[in-house]
């Protein structure tokens, strides 16, 4: 690792810690502190971090650890009870948001392919941000918190068909059912294989590691499980979050799940803080201020529209 990146990480951690402490004293969410400090450090403001890409790549581990932890805390029997409601609510939310967003974009003069892309972008939500807020408010285990997690993961699964549709909407390629079927089949097979490996192989590996009585080895194997499940999911076209969540769900059936949990939580806190700080670095405060009226109007419309749509779906 280059010394420049180490120095940038040190500065990011120090400033983020100071910002979060200030926001906590003011009674504001810690996530807001990370975002604001990131915006100040980024190239759009003070420019302390010229290229946030290296920090952002490392910070994505925060999302991976967060979703693995959520999977560990979600028993499979509860997942079986909630998946129908989550899939139904997720489908209505995604399709409804795409339709509404496309109609509005079309009214502003966009063509239909571009309008559908706009609707698809609006339909997506930040899994890490929403779950982080629910966790901070102690609402993650509440019924609405569990439903929110299900809807967010459904959105992540929708990324596969969205990516397949983009070249078609752009006119770069024709609709080829065979290619679409192969891509979707690859994703389904990948998830099934991930479940099978995590279900039948991982417990035996963990049991063997525990018998060796090596804390360091257990930590390394746990880290391999967390990151490995996320990387496998990304390789088959899904998101890191989905893979980590699946790995956590299956690992929860292991008798050593509590020990895994104790290994994951400290790392999750550090990397998740880096993640939100890196997201803040993507903001250009000067450009946001110059377009403040338009940005505020669009953001307000999107937030209120999605909130109303989801409220109607849940009811």
Buried (B, 14 or more C-beta within 10 A) or exposed (E): EEEEBEEBBEBBBEBBBEBBEEBEEEEEBBBBBBBBBBBBBBBBBEEBBEEBEBBBEBBBBBBBBBBBBBBBBBEEEEBEEBBEBBBBBBBBBBEBBBBBBBEBBBEEEBEEBBBBBBBBBBBBBBBBBBBBBBBEEEBBEEEEBBBBBBBBBBBBBBBBBBEBBBEBBEEEEEEEEEEBEEBBEBBEEBBEEBBEBBBEEBBEBBEEBBEEEEEEEBBEBBBEBBBBBBEBBBEBBBBBBBBBBBBBBBBBEBEBBEBBBEBBEEBBEBBBBBBBBBBBBBBBBEEBEEEEEEEEEEEEEBEEBBEEBBEEBBE
